[in-house]
Amino acid sequence: MTGFFVRLVRRYLPQPFTFAVMLSVLVYFMGMFVMGKSAHEMNEYWGKGFFSLYVFTMQMVLVLVTGHALANSPVVKSGLKALASIPGGPKQSVFFVALVACLASYLNWAFGLIVGALIAKQVAANNSGKGMHYPIIVAAAYGGNVIRGPSSSIPLVIATPGHFLEKTIGIIPVTESLYSEWNLIITGILIVAIPLIFVLMYPSKDDEMPIIEIDPNLLLQEAEEKKEVVDTPAKKMDHSLILTALLVAAGGWVLFDYFSKQPSFNLNLNILIMIFMILGVIAHKTLAGYMNAINNAVKTSGGIILQFPFYAGMMGMMRDSGLAKWMSDIFVNVSTAQTLPLFTFWSAGIVNIFVPSGGGQWAVQGPIMMQAAHEIGADSAKVAMALAWGDSWTNQIQPFWALPLLAIANLGVRDIMGYCLMTAILVGIVCSVGFVIL
């Protein structure tokens, strides 16, 4: 099955930007022919949405470049090299990378993307010449990103007083959603099953798929900190340890204030960026050294900058044309109190292909699904978590979220998506069965 999917993807899957434009065209015409909107209305919805994710786009760029700059410091490189030396052969390595990615993603999905990519690259480098198939180990790093944990936005939102659906579902504590017995069982099964499936998918010598090892030149291309002669007042300021210390102290104070006021662990994007930046400044020691690392890291962010506005435009068309509501209503109309979580999971997976943003999808689908749960007596906590799992499930067949990881690994989407299709099948089965029997 894996071989078939890999060949299928390499032959027919376009580049991510082409894929985004093709999806946009599909949504555009669906809005016209399914929802009865005019071409002008759909164009208005697209244009309005196009500009709506600029803040989020900048957040993702900063997550990528600050994480990349931190990883490119000598001390972190040494740490990654030591960590990557733990597994032995190729199959142990792919299991290890998938497990690390799952655990890191449990803490925070963006953190998991960056950490997964970095550890995958280092593990592959350590196994250079030993038959390590580079694409599958990068796919394993992305596969771990399905896992959602303490930073999942949906369970945190519905546990916060004043959220926009409070009148419908009330306040749902995380003990009933994120940390419920059934959700922990699903999470635990996937943390074990995802690394195992990558071991089973690993190509053998008898397979038609050739082993593709990491190109050593990729490692040589990583920029090293340039040694500068500090011989002028300007350069002394650039290399001032006092300025570095002041910046680190200010950032550390912000982080202390934030975490001391949180009732539970909540690692949002802004705080993750601050952590990466402060640790990066510490690791590079000087402002000049950190600036050089950031300049090098920015080269990896082109895909995010180009494509995120197009997905924002797609999200605008899905929301304002009523397409997202139409898709959700199809599943709601055939649901019972017992089957609504399952159908919510499936519908969220479909909508996520066109609206790959957890917050955006919750704003579009949340009111529909939670109102249905309220009316037919379904478990609101389970329906909300089903939407959260559906949002992460089809990310495995949607190249949108793979962009930061692929930028670091220097691979294309066609290199990994065949393996990710298998991960999507596994996650779909585990979650579907879980929502039915747990």
Backbone torsions as a table, in degrees:
resi	resn	phi	psi	omega
1	MET	NA	-43.6	-179.5
2	THR	-62.2	-45.0	179.0
3	GLY	-58.8	-40.9	178.8
4	PHE	-62.9	-46.6	-178.5
5	PHE	-65.3	-39.9	179.8
6	VAL	-62.1	-45.7	179.5
7	ARG	-65.6	-39.9	179.9
8	LEU	-61.7	-47.2	-177.6
9	VAL	-65.8	-44.3	-178.7
10	ARG	-63.3	-28.4	-177.9
11	ARG	-87.5	-36.1	-168.4
12	TYR	-117.6	-17.3	-177.2
13	LEU	-81.5	120.6	178.4
14	PRO	-74.6	174.2	175.8
15	GLN	-63.3	154.9	-174.9
16	PRO	-54.2	-39.5	-178.7
17	PHE	-67.6	-42.5	176.2
18	THR	-60.6	-42.1	178.8
19	PHE	-60.7	-42.2	-179.9
20	ALA	-63.5	-41.8	179.8
21	VAL	-67.9	-40.0	178.5
22	MET	-63.9	-41.5	176.6
23	LEU	-63.5	-38.9	179.1
24	SER	-61.6	-43.1	178.7
25	VAL	-63.0	-41.9	178.8
26	LEU	-60.5	-48.1	179.9
27	VAL	-62.9	-39.8	-179.7
28	TYR	-56.6	-50.0	-177.5
29	PHE	-75.3	-31.2	174.9
30	MET	-63.3	-39.3	177.7
31	GLY	-61.6	-36.2	-179.9
32	MET	-74.6	-47.5	-170.3
33	PHE	-91.2	-25.7	178.7
34	VAL	-92.6	-43.8	-175.7
35	MET	-97.8	-6.1	176.2
36	GLY	74.8	21.0	178.8
37	LYS	-83.1	154.3	178.2
38	SER	-81.6	163.2	177.8
39	ALA	-60.0	-38.8	-179.8
40	HIS	-65.6	-40.7	179.1
41	GLU	-64.1	-44.3	179.4
42	MET	-63.5	-36.8	178.5
43	ASN	-67.2	-36.3	176.5
44	GLU	-64.2	-44.9	-180.0
45	TYR	-61.7	-40.7	179.7
46	TRP	-64.2	-47.2	-179.1
47	GLY	-64.3	-39.3	178.7
48	LYS	-65.1	-42.2	-179.5
49	GLY	-72.6	-30.6	-173.9
50	PHE	-52.8	-35.2	-175.3
51	PHE	-95.8	5.9	-168.7
52	SER	-85.7	-13.2	-177.3
53	LEU	-113.1	24.4	-177.7
54	TYR	-62.8	-40.0	179.1
55	VAL	-63.9	-46.4	-179.9
56	PHE	-63.7	-38.6	177.9
57	THR	-60.4	-44.7	179.0
58	MET	-64.6	-38.2	176.7
59	GLN	-59.7	-44.9	-178.5
60	MET	-67.7	-37.5	176.0
61	VAL	-61.9	-44.0	-178.8
62	LEU	-68.4	-37.1	175.2
63	VAL	-59.1	-45.2	-177.8
64	LEU	-65.9	-50.6	-173.0
65	VAL	-73.6	-35.8	178.4
66	THR	-71.4	-37.1	176.0
67	GLY	-66.1	-41.0	179.0
68	HIS	-65.4	-43.7	-179.6
69	ALA	-64.6	-39.5	176.8
70	LEU	-62.2	-45.0	-177.6
71	ALA	-67.6	-23.8	-176.8
72	ASN	-87.7	7.5	176.4
73	SER	-83.8	150.1	-177.1
74	PRO	-57.0	-40.8	-175.6
75	VAL	-68.5	-39.6	179.5
76	VAL	-72.1	-37.6	176.3
77	LYS	-57.7	-42.5	179.8
78	SER	-64.6	-42.1	179.0
79	GLY	-64.1	-43.2	178.6
80	LEU	-64.1	-38.4	179.6
81	LYS	-64.1	-40.4	178.5
82	ALA	-66.9	-42.6	179.3
83	LEU	-64.8	-40.6	-177.6
84	ALA	-71.0	-13.8	179.6
85	SER	-84.0	-5.2	-177.8
86	ILE	-64.5	-51.8	-178.8
87	PRO	-72.2	156.7	-177.3
88	GLY	-90.8	-90.9	-176.5
89	GLY	-84.9	-175.4	-177.2
90	PRO	-57.8	-44.5	-177.8
91	LYS	-68.9	-38.7	174.7
92	GLN	-62.7	-37.0	-178.3
93	SER	-67.0	-42.4	-178.7
94	VAL	-69.3	-35.0	174.9
95	PHE	-63.5	-44.6	-177.8
96	PHE	-62.5	-45.8	-178.9
97	VAL	-63.2	-44.5	179.9
98	ALA	-63.5	-39.4	179.9
99	LEU	-66.7	-45.4	177.9
100	VAL	-60.6	-42.4	179.7
101	ALA	-64.2	-39.6	177.5
102	CYS	-62.2	-47.3	-177.5
103	LEU	-67.4	-41.2	178.7
104	ALA	-66.9	-38.8	178.8
105	SER	-68.8	-29.7	176.5
106	TYR	-60.7	-37.9	177.3
107	LEU	-69.4	-46.0	-179.9
108	ASN	-165.6	131.5	-174.8
109	TRP	-62.3	-40.2	179.8
110	ALA	-69.4	-39.8	176.1
111	PHE	-60.0	-41.1	179.6
112	GLY	-64.2	-38.7	178.2
113	LEU	-60.7	-49.0	-176.4
114	ILE	-69.2	-49.3	-178.7
115	VAL	-62.3	-42.2	179.5
116	GLY	-60.2	-44.5	-179.9
117	ALA	-64.3	-42.2	-176.9
118	LEU	-68.0	-43.5	-179.0
119	ILE	-70.7	-34.9	177.7
120	ALA	-62.5	-44.2	-178.7
121	LYS	-63.8	-41.2	-178.1
122	GLN	-72.0	-40.3	178.1
123	VAL	-62.9	-42.5	178.6
124	ALA	-63.0	-39.3	178.6
125	ALA	-65.3	-40.5	178.7
126	ASN	-62.8	-28.8	-177.2
127	ASN	-101.3	15.1	179.7
128	SER	-59.5	130.0	-178.2
129	GLY	87.5	-1.2	-178.0
130	LYS	-111.7	15.0	178.0
131	GLY	84.2	23.1	178.3
132	MET	-78.0	120.0	179.4
133	HIS	-82.2	105.4	-171.9
134	TYR	-62.3	-45.7	-178.5
135	PRO	-57.5	-39.5	-176.2
136	ILE	-71.9	-30.2	-179.8
137	ILE	-74.2	-31.5	174.2
138	VAL	-71.3	-39.0	175.6
139	ALA	-61.5	-37.6	177.9
140	ALA	-62.7	-38.3	177.4
141	ALA	-63.5	-38.4	178.8
142	TYR	-75.2	-33.9	179.4
143	GLY	-59.8	-34.6	179.1
144	GLY	-65.0	-17.5	-176.2
145	ASN	-73.6	-5.4	174.8
146	VAL	-63.7	-33.4	-172.8
147	ILE	-66.4	136.4	177.2
148	ARG	-123.3	138.3	-175.6
149	GLY	-137.0	-138.4	-171.8
150	PRO	-60.5	-18.6	-179.8
151	SER	-99.1	9.1	178.5
152	SER	-63.4	125.9	-170.9
153	SER	-68.8	-39.9	-173.4
154	ILE	-64.2	-53.3	178.4
155	PRO	-63.5	-29.5	178.2
156	LEU	-71.2	-38.9	-179.9
157	VAL	-63.5	-48.3	-175.2
158	ILE	-74.4	-8.7	174.7
159	ALA	-93.5	-1.8	-176.2
160	THR	-99.9	124.4	177.6
161	PRO	-57.7	136.5	178.1
162	GLY	94.1	1.8	180.0
163	HIS	-66.0	158.1	-165.9
164	PHE	-70.8	-10.5	177.1
165	LEU	-108.7	16.6	-175.1
166	GLU	-61.6	-36.3	-179.0
167	LYS	-66.8	-24.8	-178.8
168	THR	-87.5	-47.2	-172.1
169	ILE	-117.6	-6.4	-178.2
170	GLY	74.0	-159.2	177.5
171	ILE	-98.9	124.0	-179.8
172	ILE	-111.1	107.9	-178.7
173	PRO	-65.0	154.3	-178.0
174	VAL	-65.0	-19.0	177.0
175	THR	-66.3	-22.0	178.7
176	GLU	-95.3	-13.1	-178.6
177	SER	-117.4	-80.9	-175.2
178	LEU	-61.7	-41.5	-175.9
179	TYR	-106.4	20.7	174.5
180	SER	-70.2	158.3	-177.9
181	GLU	-60.2	-45.6	-177.1
182	TRP	-65.6	-37.0	-179.8
183	ASN	-72.2	-37.5	177.1
184	LEU	-65.7	-34.8	177.4
185	ILE	-65.1	-47.4	177.9
186	ILE	-58.7	-46.1	-179.4
187	THR	-61.5	-46.6	-178.7
188	GLY	-62.4	-42.1	178.8
189	ILE	-61.4	-43.9	-178.3
190	LEU	-68.4	-36.7	179.2
191	ILE	-62.7	-28.7	176.2
192	VAL	-88.0	-42.7	-172.5
193	ALA	-71.4	-36.7	-177.9
194	ILE	-63.6	-50.1	175.2
195	PRO	-59.3	-37.0	-178.3
196	LEU	-65.7	-40.3	-177.5
197	ILE	-67.7	-30.3	176.9
198	PHE	-70.6	-32.5	173.5
199	VAL	-64.3	-43.8	-179.8
200	LEU	-67.3	-30.2	-179.3
201	MET	-81.5	-12.8	-173.1
202	TYR	-58.3	126.8	-175.9
203	PRO	-67.0	137.8	176.6
204	SER	-95.8	174.0	-178.8
205	LYS	-65.3	-23.6	-178.4
206	ASP	-84.1	-11.3	-178.7
207	ASP	-72.7	157.1	177.6
208	GLU	-73.7	-24.0	-177.3
209	MET	-72.9	125.5	178.7
210	PRO	-74.5	148.7	175.2
211	ILE	-75.5	124.8	179.6
212	ILE	-110.9	110.1	-178.9
213	GLU	-88.5	162.6	179.5
214	ILE	-65.7	140.0	177.0
215	ASP	-77.6	117.7	-179.4
216	PRO	-56.4	-25.5	179.8
217	ASN	-64.2	-25.5	178.4
218	LEU	-61.1	-38.1	-179.0
219	LEU	-74.9	-33.5	179.8
220	LEU	-70.2	-24.8	-178.1
221	GLN	-76.1	-13.9	179.0
222	GLU	-64.5	124.4	-174.7
223	ALA	-68.3	134.8	174.7
224	GLU	-95.0	150.8	177.4
225	GLU	-64.9	128.9	-178.2
226	LYS	-79.4	136.5	176.8
227	LYS	-81.2	116.7	179.9
228	GLU	-106.3	146.0	173.2
229	VAL	-84.1	115.9	-177.5
230	VAL	-89.0	89.8	-172.7
231	ASP	-126.0	9.1	177.8
232	THR	-134.6	158.9	177.0
233	PRO	-56.9	-37.3	-179.7
234	ALA	-63.3	-44.8	-179.1
235	LYS	-70.0	-30.6	176.7
236	LYS	-64.9	-37.3	175.9
237	MET	-67.2	-39.8	178.6
238	ASP	-61.8	-30.9	-176.4
239	HIS	-107.6	17.7	-177.7
240	SER	-70.7	122.2	176.6
241	LEU	-71.7	-24.2	178.5
242	ILE	-65.9	-45.8	178.7
243	LEU	-64.0	-38.9	176.9
244	THR	-61.0	-45.1	-178.8
245	ALA	-63.9	-40.3	179.4
246	LEU	-63.7	-43.6	179.6
247	LEU	-63.9	-44.4	179.9
248	VAL	-63.7	-40.4	179.7
249	ALA	-64.1	-42.4	-180.0
250	ALA	-64.4	-46.0	178.9
251	GLY	-64.8	-39.9	178.0
252	GLY	-63.0	-35.8	178.8
253	TRP	-65.6	-43.6	177.5
254	VAL	-58.8	-45.1	-179.1
255	LEU	-65.7	-40.2	178.5
256	PHE	-62.7	-45.7	178.6
257	ASP	-59.8	-41.6	-177.3
258	TYR	-65.1	-54.6	-174.7
259	PHE	-69.6	-28.8	179.3
260	SER	-70.4	-19.7	-178.8
261	LYS	-99.3	-3.7	-178.1
262	GLN	-87.0	130.7	177.4
263	PRO	-69.2	-23.4	177.8
264	SER	-147.5	170.8	-178.2
265	PHE	-66.1	122.2	-178.7
266	ASN	-142.2	100.8	-176.7
267	LEU	-102.4	86.3	-178.6
268	ASN	-83.3	175.6	-174.2
269	LEU	-61.1	-43.6	-177.7
270	ASN	-62.5	-42.0	179.8
271	ILE	-69.1	-37.7	177.2
272	LEU	-62.1	-41.1	177.3
273	ILE	-61.7	-44.0	179.3
274	MET	-62.0	-42.7	179.6
275	ILE	-62.9	-48.3	179.0
276	PHE	-58.7	-42.3	-176.4
277	MET	-67.7	-46.5	-178.9
278	ILE	-65.0	-44.5	177.2
279	LEU	-63.6	-35.9	178.3
280	GLY	-65.2	-42.6	177.7
281	VAL	-62.4	-43.2	178.2
282	ILE	-61.6	-45.1	-176.0
283	ALA	-66.3	-33.5	-179.4
284	HIS	-91.2	-9.8	171.8
285	LYS	73.9	-38.1	-177.8
286	THR	-126.4	157.8	178.0
287	LEU	-65.1	-36.5	179.5
288	ALA	-64.7	-43.8	179.6
289	GLY	-63.8	-39.4	-179.9
290	TYR	-68.8	-38.0	179.1
291	MET	-63.1	-40.8	177.2
292	ASN	-61.2	-41.2	-180.0
293	ALA	-66.0	-39.7	178.4
294	ILE	-65.4	-42.3	178.7
295	ASN	-58.7	-38.5	178.3
296	ASN	-70.6	-38.3	-176.7
297	ALA	-70.0	-32.3	-176.5
298	VAL	-59.2	-27.1	-179.1
299	LYS	-62.3	-19.4	-177.2
300	THR	-89.5	-2.3	-170.1
301	SER	-100.2	6.8	-175.8
302	GLY	-59.4	-41.8	-177.9
303	GLY	-62.0	-40.8	179.3
304	ILE	-65.1	-48.0	-176.8
305	ILE	-60.0	-40.8	-177.2
306	LEU	-74.8	-43.8	-166.2
307	GLN	-91.6	-29.0	-176.4
308	PHE	-57.7	-40.9	178.1
309	PRO	-61.8	-31.7	179.7
310	PHE	-69.6	-36.6	175.6
311	TYR	-70.6	-31.7	175.0
312	ALA	-64.6	-40.1	176.7
313	GLY	-63.5	-40.3	177.4
314	MET	-63.0	-42.0	178.9
315	MET	-61.1	-41.1	178.3
316	GLY	-62.2	-41.5	178.8
317	MET	-66.8	-42.0	179.4
318	MET	-62.2	-41.5	-176.2
319	ARG	-74.2	-54.3	-169.2
320	ASP	-77.0	-24.7	177.8
321	SER	-80.9	-16.9	-176.6
322	GLY	90.9	3.9	-178.4
323	LEU	-61.6	-43.2	-179.3
324	ALA	-62.6	-41.6	178.2
325	LYS	-65.9	-40.4	179.0
326	TRP	-60.2	-45.9	179.2
327	MET	-62.8	-43.2	-179.3
328	SER	-65.7	-40.6	-178.6
329	ASP	-63.7	-31.8	178.1
330	ILE	-57.1	-44.1	-178.8
331	PHE	-76.3	-38.0	-179.2
332	VAL	-62.6	-39.5	-175.2
333	ASN	-65.6	-20.3	-179.8
334	VAL	-110.1	13.1	-175.1
335	SER	-95.0	152.5	167.0
336	THR	-115.7	177.3	178.6
337	ALA	-59.3	-31.5	-178.4
338	GLN	-81.6	-33.8	-174.4
339	THR	-96.1	-9.6	-177.6
340	LEU	-59.0	-43.0	177.3
341	PRO	-57.8	-41.8	179.5
342	LEU	-63.9	-46.9	-178.7
343	PHE	-69.8	-30.0	174.7
344	THR	-64.1	-43.7	178.0
345	PHE	-58.9	-47.8	-179.7
346	TRP	-63.8	-46.3	-177.8
347	SER	-66.6	-37.7	178.2
348	ALA	-64.1	-36.7	177.3
349	GLY	-63.3	-39.6	179.2
350	ILE	-69.3	-48.8	-178.6
351	VAL	-62.7	-33.8	-178.4
352	ASN	-61.2	-27.6	178.7
353	ILE	-62.8	-32.6	-178.2
354	PHE	-99.5	-22.9	-179.1
355	VAL	-128.3	72.1	-174.3
356	PRO	-80.1	59.0	177.5
357	SER	-144.6	117.3	-176.7
358	GLY	-56.5	-46.8	180.0
359	GLY	-64.3	-43.3	179.0
360	GLY	-64.9	-39.2	-179.8
361	GLN	-69.1	-37.9	177.8
362	TRP	-64.1	-39.2	179.1
363	ALA	-64.9	-34.4	-178.4
364	VAL	-82.7	-49.8	-172.9
365	GLN	-93.2	-29.1	-175.5
366	GLY	-51.5	-53.0	-178.6
367	PRO	-59.2	-36.7	-178.2
368	ILE	-67.7	-50.9	-175.1
369	MET	-70.4	-38.7	-177.9
370	MET	-73.7	-33.1	174.6
371	GLN	-65.8	-40.5	177.7
372	ALA	-63.7	-41.6	178.4
373	ALA	-60.5	-41.7	-180.0
374	HIS	-64.3	-40.4	-174.3
375	GLU	-75.2	-35.8	-175.8
376	ILE	-102.4	3.7	175.4
377	GLY	77.3	28.2	177.2
378	ALA	-80.1	163.1	179.0
379	ASP	-72.5	108.7	-175.9
380	SER	-62.3	-39.2	-179.7
381	ALA	-63.1	-41.8	-178.5
382	LYS	-70.0	-37.8	178.2
383	VAL	-64.5	-41.9	179.0
384	ALA	-63.4	-43.2	179.4
385	MET	-69.9	-30.8	175.9
386	ALA	-62.9	-38.3	177.6
387	LEU	-66.7	-39.7	179.2
388	ALA	-64.7	-43.2	178.8
389	TRP	-67.9	-38.4	177.7
390	GLY	-63.0	-36.5	178.7
391	ASP	-63.0	-38.5	-179.0
392	SER	-85.9	-26.6	-175.5
393	TRP	-57.6	-57.2	-174.3
394	THR	-82.8	3.6	167.8
395	ASN	-60.0	-23.9	-179.9
396	GLN	-69.6	-19.8	176.2
397	ILE	-115.5	15.0	180.0
398	GLN	-123.3	111.4	-173.0
399	PRO	-69.6	-4.2	-177.4
400	PHE	-52.0	-52.8	-174.7
401	TRP	-81.4	-10.9	178.5
402	ALA	-79.7	-11.6	-173.3
403	LEU	-58.4	-47.9	179.4
404	PRO	-61.8	-41.9	-179.1
405	LEU	-65.1	-44.5	-179.2
406	LEU	-66.5	-32.3	178.1
407	ALA	-64.1	-41.0	178.6
408	ILE	-70.9	-41.8	-176.3
409	ALA	-78.7	-14.8	-179.4
410	ASN	60.9	45.5	174.8
411	LEU	-123.3	166.5	175.1
412	GLY	-100.0	164.2	-176.3
413	VAL	-63.6	-31.9	179.9
414	ARG	-66.3	-21.7	-178.8
415	ASP	-71.1	-29.1	-172.5
416	ILE	-116.7	-18.5	-167.2
417	MET	-69.3	-25.3	176.2
418	GLY	-62.6	-40.2	177.4
419	TYR	-70.8	-35.8	-179.5
420	CYS	-67.2	-30.1	175.3
421	LEU	-59.6	-40.5	177.6
422	MET	-65.4	-39.4	176.7
423	THR	-61.9	-40.9	179.4
424	ALA	-61.7	-40.6	178.2
425	ILE	-62.8	-45.5	179.4
426	LEU	-59.8	-49.4	-177.7
427	VAL	-64.5	-39.8	178.7
428	GLY	-60.6	-41.3	179.8
429	ILE	-68.0	-49.0	-177.3
430	VAL	-60.8	-48.4	-177.9
431	CYS	-68.0	-40.6	-179.4
432	SER	-62.1	-47.8	178.7
433	VAL	-63.3	-40.8	-179.7
434	GLY	-61.1	-41.9	-179.2
435	PHE	-72.4	-18.9	179.0
436	VAL	-86.1	-43.5	-170.1
437	ILE	-103.9	-16.1	-176.2
438	LEU	-93.8	NA	NA
